[in-house]
């Protein structure tokens, strides 16, 4: 009877043991998943968005709240902010091939970028102030967005420029750009420009053509609030890098010419009177042409001698003495 009485206790202990094993395995599995998520989260957050190809002057990159001087081949990530000083300029290439040039006194943010060959692509940027020019790459244009305080821009396979100061100026070189704000929307094609004066004002077509992409300024409309980068290096370089070239297709944009060095003085004209007076030379063709002398034998022939007997007869001889 005691053995029989002990059987229920044995089964009870076995059931408890099995439950504990299941709980332990479940705890281990959950802990492993949490650890894996913690390891993978930084990798996902640090997905490379682009790289700095070239720069000149003062350029900073703000990453995770810390601003550091930029350098050639620095990687950029979602959440980064690029700021140029009053002599700064930088060219960036994104993973999908998009090319971006930022000019002086410009502040630009990579809000959210992810490229996966057209699958769940995202390209969301912000221009706080300044001047930019870009040639979009392979990223899905339906998920491309540039935000500004006056309007948002969507693109359809495009090369365009944006200048943000007191107003927003946009010019399109290739493709189409759609501008949208509380006042309405406008679609710009290649060769067209628009201006927006207020977030509630309808975008209007602009007269004057493309935005000049000057090497030393904004064409009179740049700057504005937000730029905090100070003056750059005196020699206009960072790490010895030269000024970045503009993206392909920007050569037809108007630019301010580079300063020209001193030219050699022009030679003074010869003193008055040193040149022969006008008309002192015989005019062309005034000399007789060669062969204009009469040919040999063209002179009149000499008179023939008189015939014999035509001479007068000789007088009579004198008489003899």
C-alpha positions as CSV (number, residue, x, y, z in Angstrom):
1,X,0.0,0.0,0.0
2,X,2.9,2.4,0.7
3,X,4.3,1.9,-2.8
4,X,0.9,2.5,-4.2
5,X,0.5,5.6,-2.1
6,X,3.9,6.8,-3.3
7,X,3.0,6.7,-7.0
8,X,0.9,9.8,-7.0
9,X,3.7,11.7,-5.4
10,X,6.2,10.5,-8.0
11,X,4.0,11.6,-10.8
12,X,3.5,14.9,-9.1
13,X,7.2,15.5,-8.8
14,X,7.8,14.4,-12.4
15,X,5.1,16.9,-13.6
16,X,6.6,19.7,-11.6
17,X,10.1,18.9,-13.0
18,X,8.9,18.9,-16.6
19,X,7.1,22.3,-16.1
20,X,10.3,23.7,-14.7
21,X,12.3,22.5,-17.7
22,X,9.8,24.1,-20.1
23,X,10.0,27.4,-18.2
24,X,13.7,27.3,-18.2
25,X,13.9,26.6,-21.9
26,X,11.4,29.4,-22.6
27,X,13.5,31.8,-20.5
28,X,16.7,30.9,-22.3
29,X,15.0,31.4,-25.7
30,X,13.6,34.8,-24.8
31,X,16.9,35.9,-23.4
32,X,18.7,34.8,-26.6
33,X,16.2,36.8,-28.8
34,X,16.6,39.9,-26.6
35,X,20.3,39.6,-26.8
36,X,20.2,39.2,-30.6
37,X,17.9,42.2,-31.0
38,X,20.3,44.3,-28.9
39,X,23.3,43.2,-31.0
40,X,21.5,43.8,-34.3
41,X,19.9,47.1,-33.5
42,X,23.1,49.2,-33.7
43,X,23.9,47.5,-37.0
44,X,20.5,48.5,-38.4
45,X,20.8,52.0,-37.1
46,X,24.2,52.5,-38.6
47,X,23.3,51.6,-42.2
48,X,25.5,53.7,-44.4
49,X,23.6,56.3,-46.4
50,X,26.4,57.9,-48.3
51,X,30.0,59.1,-48.3
52,X,31.8,62.4,-48.7
53,X,33.7,62.5,-52.0
54,X,35.4,65.9,-51.7
55,X,35.2,69.1,-49.7
56,X,36.8,72.5,-49.3
57,X,36.7,75.1,-46.6
58,X,34.9,74.5,-43.3
59,X,32.5,71.5,-43.3
60,X,31.0,69.7,-40.2
61,X,29.0,66.6,-39.7
62,X,26.7,66.3,-36.7
63,X,26.3,62.6,-35.7
64,X,24.3,61.6,-32.7
65,X,24.4,65.2,-31.4
66,X,28.1,65.6,-31.7
67,X,29.6,68.0,-34.4
68,X,32.9,67.0,-35.9
69,X,35.0,68.3,-38.8
70,X,34.2,66.4,-42.0
71,X,36.9,64.6,-44.0
72,X,37.0,63.0,-47.4
73,X,35.5,59.5,-47.5
74,X,33.6,60.0,-44.2
75,X,30.5,57.9,-44.1
76,X,27.1,59.4,-43.5
77,X,24.1,57.8,-41.8
78,X,20.4,58.5,-41.2
79,X,20.1,61.3,-38.7
80,X,23.3,63.1,-39.7
81,X,23.4,66.8,-40.4
82,X,25.9,68.4,-42.8
83,X,26.8,72.1,-42.3
84,X,29.1,74.2,-44.4
85,X,30.8,77.4,-43.3
86,X,31.1,80.7,-45.1
87,X,33.9,79.2,-47.3
88,X,32.7,75.6,-47.3
89,X,31.6,73.3,-50.0
90,X,31.1,69.5,-50.1
91,X,30.1,66.8,-52.5
92,X,28.3,63.6,-51.3
93,X,27.5,60.4,-53.1
94,X,24.7,58.3,-51.7
95,X,24.5,54.5,-51.9
96,X,22.0,54.5,-54.8
97,X,24.3,56.9,-56.8
98,X,22.5,60.1,-56.0
99,X,25.0,63.0,-56.2
100,X,24.6,66.0,-53.9
101,X,26.6,69.3,-53.8
102,X,26.2,71.7,-50.8
103,X,27.5,75.2,-51.1
104,X,28.6,77.8,-48.5
105,X,26.4,78.5,-45.4
106,X,24.2,75.5,-46.0
107,X,22.6,73.1,-43.5
108,X,21.3,69.8,-44.8
109,X,19.9,66.8,-42.9
110,X,19.7,63.1,-43.9
111,X,16.5,62.3,-42.0
112,X,15.9,58.8,-43.2
113,X,17.7,56.9,-45.9
114,X,17.5,53.3,-47.0
115,X,18.2,51.8,-50.4
116,X,17.3,48.2,-51.3
117,X,17.2,48.2,-55.1
118,X,13.6,49.6,-55.2
119,X,12.3,47.5,-52.3
120,X,11.2,49.6,-49.4
121,X,13.5,52.5,-50.5
122,X,13.4,55.7,-48.4
123,X,15.1,59.0,-49.1
124,X,13.9,61.8,-46.8
125,X,16.0,64.9,-46.5
126,X,15.7,68.4,-45.1
127,X,17.3,71.7,-46.3
128,X,17.3,74.1,-43.4
129,X,19.0,76.9,-45.3
130,X,21.5,77.5,-48.1
131,X,22.1,76.3,-51.6
132,X,22.2,72.7,-52.9
133,X,22.3,70.9,-56.3
134,X,21.5,67.3,-56.8
135,X,21.3,64.6,-59.4
136,X,19.1,61.7,-58.2
137,X,20.2,58.1,-58.6
138,X,18.4,54.7,-58.6
139,X,16.3,55.2,-55.5
140,X,12.6,54.8,-55.8
141,X,11.4,58.4,-56.6
142,X,8.0,57.7,-55.1
143,X,9.6,57.6,-51.7
144,X,11.9,60.6,-52.3
145,X,11.1,63.8,-50.3
146,X,13.0,67.0,-49.6
147,X,11.5,69.1,-46.8
148,X,11.9,72.8,-46.3
149,X,10.1,75.3,-44.0
150,X,8.3,76.8,-47.0
151,X,7.4,73.7,-49.1
152,X,8.2,70.0,-49.7
153,X,9.7,68.7,-53.0
154,X,9.0,65.4,-54.7
155,X,10.9,64.3,-57.8
156,X,10.5,62.2,-60.9
157,X,14.0,61.3,-62.1
158,X,15.5,64.7,-61.7
159,X,18.5,67.0,-61.6
160,X,17.6,70.2,-59.8
161,X,18.8,73.1,-57.6
162,X,17.3,74.6,-54.4
163,X,18.1,77.8,-52.7
164,X,16.6,78.6,-49.3
165,X,16.9,82.0,-47.6
166,X,14.1,84.4,-47.1
167,X,12.4,82.7,-50.1
168,X,12.6,79.3,-51.6
169,X,13.9,79.1,-55.2
170,X,13.9,75.9,-57.2
171,X,15.1,75.3,-60.8
172,X,15.0,72.1,-62.7
173,X,17.7,70.9,-65.2
174,X,16.3,67.4,-66.0
175,X,13.1,65.6,-65.2
176,X,10.3,67.0,-63.1
177,X,9.9,68.4,-59.5
178,X,6.6,68.8,-57.7
179,X,6.4,71.6,-55.1
180,X,3.7,71.3,-52.4
181,X,2.7,73.5,-49.5
182,X,-0.4,74.9,-47.8
183,X,-1.0,77.3,-50.6
184,X,-1.1,74.7,-53.4
185,X,1.2,72.8,-55.7
186,X,3.1,73.3,-58.9
187,X,4.9,70.9,-61.3
188,X,8.1,72.1,-62.8
189,X,9.7,70.6,-65.9
190,X,13.2,70.8,-67.4
191,X,14.3,74.4,-67.8
192,X,11.6,75.8,-65.5
193,X,12.0,77.6,-62.1
194,X,9.7,78.6,-59.3
195,X,9.7,80.8,-56.2
196,X,7.9,80.5,-52.9
197,X,7.7,83.4,-50.5
198,X,5.6,81.9,-47.7
199,X,4.5,78.4,-46.4
200,X,0.9,79.5,-47.2
201,X,1.6,81.1,-50.5
202,X,1.0,79.4,-53.8
203,X,4.3,78.5,-55.6
204,X,4.8,80.7,-58.6
205,X,6.8,80.3,-61.8
206,X,10.0,82.4,-61.6
207,X,11.5,84.5,-64.3
208,X,15.2,84.6,-64.6
209,X,16.2,81.1,-65.4
210,X,18.3,78.7,-63.4
211,X,19.9,79.4,-60.0
212,X,23.5,80.4,-60.3
213,X,25.7,77.9,-58.5
214,X,28.5,80.3,-57.6
215,X,31.7,79.1,-55.9
216,X,31.7,82.0,-53.4
217,X,28.2,82.8,-52.5
218,X,24.5,82.3,-53.0
219,X,23.7,84.8,-55.7
220,X,22.2,87.2,-53.1
221,X,19.6,84.9,-51.6
222,X,21.6,82.4,-49.4
223,X,22.2,82.2,-45.7
224,X,19.4,82.5,-43.2
225,X,18.9,81.0,-39.8
226,X,20.3,77.7,-38.8
227,X,23.9,77.8,-40.0
228,X,26.3,77.8,-37.0
229,X,29.6,76.7,-38.6
230,X,32.3,79.4,-38.2
231,X,34.8,80.7,-40.6
232,X,36.9,78.1,-42.4
233,X,40.6,77.7,-42.9
234,X,42.5,80.5,-44.4
235,X,43.7,78.5,-47.4
236,X,40.2,77.3,-48.3
237,X,41.1,73.6,-47.8
238,X,40.4,70.7,-45.4
239,X,43.0,68.0,-45.3
240,X,44.5,69.2,-48.5
241,X,41.4,68.4,-50.6
242,X,40.5,70.7,-53.4
243,X,37.0,72.1,-54.2
244,X,34.7,69.3,-55.3
245,X,33.5,69.3,-58.9
246,X,29.8,69.8,-59.5
247,X,27.7,66.8,-60.4
248,X,27.4,65.7,-64.0
249,X,25.1,67.9,-66.0
250,X,25.7,71.1,-64.0
251,X,28.2,72.5,-66.5
252,X,25.5,74.5,-68.2
253,X,24.6,76.3,-65.0
254,X,25.7,79.9,-64.8
255,X,28.7,80.5,-62.5
256,X,30.6,83.5,-61.3
257,X,34.0,83.6,-63.2
258,X,37.1,82.9,-61.2
259,X,39.4,86.0,-60.7
260,X,41.8,86.6,-63.5
261,X,45.4,87.5,-62.9
262,X,47.1,90.6,-64.2
263,X,47.3,90.8,-67.9
264,X,50.5,92.0,-69.7
265,X,50.3,95.7,-70.8
266,X,49.3,96.4,-74.3
267,X,52.1,97.8,-76.5
268,X,51.8,101.5,-77.1
269,X,51.0,102.6,-80.7
270,X,54.0,103.9,-82.8
271,X,54.5,107.7,-82.7
272,X,52.7,109.8,-85.2
273,X,54.5,110.2,-88.5
274,X,56.5,107.0,-88.1
275,X,54.1,105.2,-90.4
276,X,54.1,106.1,-94.2
277,X,51.2,108.4,-95.0
278,X,48.2,106.8,-96.3
279,X,48.3,106.6,-100.1
280,X,52.1,107.0,-100.3
281,X,52.5,103.5,-101.6
282,X,51.6,103.0,-105.3
283,X,48.3,101.4,-105.5
284,X,48.2,97.7,-106.4
285,X,48.3,97.3,-110.1
286,X,49.7,100.8,-110.9
287,X,53.0,99.3,-112.2
288,X,53.0,98.2,-115.8
289,X,52.7,94.5,-116.1
290,X,55.7,92.5,-117.1
291,X,56.1,92.3,-120.9
292,X,54.4,95.7,-121.5
293,X,57.5,96.9,-123.4
294,X,57.2,96.6,-127.2
295,X,58.8,93.4,-128.5
296,X,62.1,93.4,-130.3
297,X,61.7,94.3,-134.0
298,X,58.7,96.4,-133.4
299,X,60.6,99.6,-134.2
300,X,60.0,101.1,-137.7
301,X,62.6,99.8,-140.3
302,X,65.4,102.1,-141.5
303,X,64.8,103.9,-144.9
304,X,66.3,101.9,-147.8
305,X,69.3,103.4,-149.7
306,X,68.4,105.3,-153.0
307,X,68.9,103.2,-156.2
308,X,72.0,103.4,-158.2
309,X,72.0,106.5,-160.5
310,X,69.6,108.3,-158.4
311,X,72.4,110.4,-156.9
312,X,72.8,113.8,-158.6
313,X,75.6,113.8,-161.3
314,X,79.0,115.0,-160.3
315,X,79.9,118.4,-161.4
316,X,82.3,119.0,-164.5
317,X,85.9,118.8,-163.7
318,X,87.7,122.1,-163.5
319,X,89.4,123.2,-166.8
320,X,93.0,122.5,-167.3
321,X,95.4,125.5,-167.3
